[in-house]
């Protein structure tokens, strides 16, 4: 998962930290549905950037559970997995996507 990764532009996310989300915007409802249907159960989270649309660094979130409501909204239980750097910004059907490369932390002895 490093080409055309869906990007949720919202807040800062970190590896191992839970990130509960209330999804109500149509573009993000579509994005979450696609993440579940394709089986990846993952998307990127980046903060907003006024010039580029979203920041050049973010965190992959893994969807642990989704509760869908009758009106189309959902509550997503996700957790941070890996940090990444954005290589290329793009869009798909109203939401942002990116080609990314994962960032590996240096191990401390």
Helices and strands as residue ranges (DSSP letters): E 5-9, E 18-23, H 26-38, E 42-46, E 48-49, E 53-54, E 57-68, E 74-92, E 95-102
